[in-house]
Amino acid sequence: MKISVIGTGYVGLVSGVCFAQMGNSVTCVDIDEKKIEDLKQGIIPIYEPGLEDMTLENYKNKTLDFTTDSSKAIKNSKIAFIAVGTPMGEDGSADLKYVLAVAKTIGESIDDYMVVVDKSTVPVGTADKVQATIQAELDRRGVDIKFDVVSNPEFLKEGAAVNDFLHPDRVVIGAESEKAMDVMRELYAPFMKRHELFIAMDIKSAEMTKYAANAMLATKISFMNEMSQICERVGADINKVRNGIGSDSRIGYSFIYPGCGYGGSCFPKDVQALAKTAKDFGYNPRILDAVEAVNLDQKYVMSNKVITRFGENLEGKTFAVWGLSFKPETDDMREASSITIINELTSRGAKVVAYDPKARHEAQSYYLKGNDKVSYVDGKYDALKSADAVILVTEWQEFRSPDFDEMKKLLKNPVFFDGRNQFNKEKMNEYGFEYFQIGVN
């Protein structure tokens, strides 16, 4: 099939490349000329395992192309995916200006039947707005061209997005037209080992499914983080509690690991957007508001532990931070807990030496730009030299089995703040570390 994907951000680029991998002819579109030229040269704007090689392979094989000419790409396509950003507005709602701008361009450009797919995470009712915007342009042109709008929410995990797309645990399609549904079945057939993985529904239910899924996962995280705070106060061990409840098949082990809060492009934005939608329709979403509040508080837990140990005045102190991205296997720092932790420490006079395998550029160029109390190094042990303590924020694999003897030699004090509860207290005591976890006395 001939496909255009408008937007080469995380969702758009992964989707376009994976569709091309299955033999479709895909054109990825973006208004950023430098980004498009970089993609043609094999320079990928995000870190995602496997994406770079697949992009280069398909561009070389001419199943994948990149352009800034959205009108031409749309005219040459049977399916157009809208995969532009939906940034969070000041009131928590999703800003649809980029989505509707693409819809307008589609209305200006199409000359034959097309399936228009909302791939961006959008609130319930967006498909109606996209439909109306396209139709308004067709009416303005005085032409009668049929089209269908479809909702196809993505469920990709950053760090495993390529594998998730190629081997989905489900594909959700919302459509009001059987013709459009058949087009989407044909498109996703190569990805479907079992037909029941293709879940067809109405458009509004599909739009809601994405938000509901992320809100449920965020709720599990915040619930477990709240339990960790209670455990710490009553003298229980959250790690043992997690093992105790995770064995219940109704609960499971996924998303019940305590930590220093969730971040990224989805959970924070989607929880707030869903809460805003609920309020717009006259419902007070108490659980969603609590999920968000617990998460915001949780991001201060590790910095508060450091302050309790070293005092409010951190002048003259240096802290090594392991991990900057909001999760491993990505360079994404959107809403990352590391930002809060580092800013809390440096605001009290501390210096921070940070190491992350992939997110250093993001930190330096944007998220921690201007914070002159933060420096960066190329290796995890380099960060420890003469530091007063080390803080583990992101659970990258290379942090799982460090040389504790070497760490003690490099650190000024053998003090370890574990923001992901990666080690057990007995082991750290054995190595002579003063050890701080979440949810454990």
HELIX and SHEET records of a PDB file:
HELIX    1   1 TYR A   10  GLN A   21  1                                  12    
HELIX    2   2 GLU A   33  LYS A   40  1                                   8    
HELIX    3   3 LEU A   51  LYS A   60  1                                  10    
HELIX    4   4 SER A   70  LYS A   75  1                                   6    
HELIX    5   5 LYS A   97  SER A  109  1                                  13    
HELIX    6   6 THR A  126  ARG A  141  1                                  16    
HELIX    7   7 ALA A  161  LEU A  166  1                                   6    
HELIX    8   8 GLU A  178  TYR A  188  1                                  11    
HELIX    9   9 ALA A  189  PHE A  191  5                                   3    
HELIX   10  10 HIS A  195  LEU A  197  5                                   3    
HELIX   11  11 ILE A  203  VAL A  234  1                                  32    
HELIX   12  12 ILE A  238  GLY A  246  1                                   9    
HELIX   13  13 PHE A  267  ASP A  280  1                                  14    
HELIX   14  14 ARG A  286  GLN A  298  1                                  13    
HELIX   15  15 VAL A  301  PHE A  310  1                                  10    
HELIX   16  16 SER A  337  THR A  346  1                                  10    
HELIX   17  17 ARG A  360  GLU A  362  1                                   3    
HELIX   18  18 ALA A  363  TYR A  367  3                                   5    
HELIX   19  19 ASP A  382  LEU A  384  5                                   3    
HELIX   20  20 GLN A  397  PHE A  399  5                                   3    
HELIX   21  21 PHE A  404  LEU A  410  1                                   7    
HELIX   22  22 LYS A  425  GLU A  430  1                                   6    
SHEET    1   A 6 LEU A  64  THR A  67  0                                        
SHEET    2   A 6 SER A  25  VAL A  29  1                                        
SHEET    3   A 6 LYS A   2  ILE A   6  1                                        
SHEET    4   A 6 ILE A  79  ILE A  82  1                                        
SHEET    5   A 6 MET A 114  ASP A 118  1                                        
SHEET    6   A 6 PHE A 147  SER A 151  1                                        
SHEET    1   B 2 VAL A 171  GLY A 174  0                                        
SHEET    2   B 2 PHE A 198  MET A 201  1                                        
SHEET    1   C 6 VAL A 374  TYR A 376  0                                        
SHEET    2   C 6 LYS A 351  TYR A 355  1                                        
SHEET    3   C 6 THR A 318  TRP A 322  1                                        
SHEET    4   C 6 ALA A 389  LEU A 392  1                                        
SHEET    5   C 6 VAL A 415  ASP A 418  1                                        
SHEET    6   C 6 GLU A 434  PHE A 436  1                                        
END                                                                             
